[in-house]
C-alpha cells in the first residue's frame, strides 16, 4: 500500500500558501473560503491518519 503522507503535506502546504497570498491581495471572502478549505483539509488529514492502520501503535 502506498504511503500518501508526502502528498498530503504538499497539498497542505499549497493551501497554506494560497491562504496567505489571498490574505495579502484578495477579498476577505476569498481568503475566508481558502481558510475554511484549509481547516477542512486538516480535519480530513487527521481523520485519515487516525484511521489508517499503518499509523496505529
N, C-alpha and C positions, 0 to 999 in steps of 0.2 A: 504494500500500500504506500502510495506517495505521501510524503510529508509536505504539507502546504504552508508551513509556518512562514517561510520567506515570502510567499505570495501574499499572505495576509498582512505581513509587515509592510510590503511595498504599497499595498492599497491603503493601509492606514496612513502611511507617510504622505501619499498623494492627496488624501482627503484633508490631512492637516495643512499641507502646503496650500491647497486650494482655499481652505477656510481663511488662512492668514492673508492670502492675496486679496480675497474678496473683502475682508475686513478693512484693508488699506485703500481699496479702489472702488468697490461697487456699492450698490444699495444695501441697506441693512436687511431688506427682505431676502436677498440672495445669500447674504452672509448667514442669516439665521437658518436658511434651508440647508446650507452646507454644514453648519454646526450640528443641526439635528441629524443629518445623514451620518456625520462622523460618530455621533453618540450611538446611533442605531448600529453602525458597523462595529463599534467596540463591544456592544452588548452581544451581537451575533458571534464575534470572535471569542469572547469569554465563554459563551454557551458552547461553542464548538470545542474549545479546549477542555471544558469540564465534562463533555460527553464523549470525548474521543478516548478510547481505552488505552491508546499508546501513552497518554499523559497521566494516567492514574497510577498511584503508587501502591 
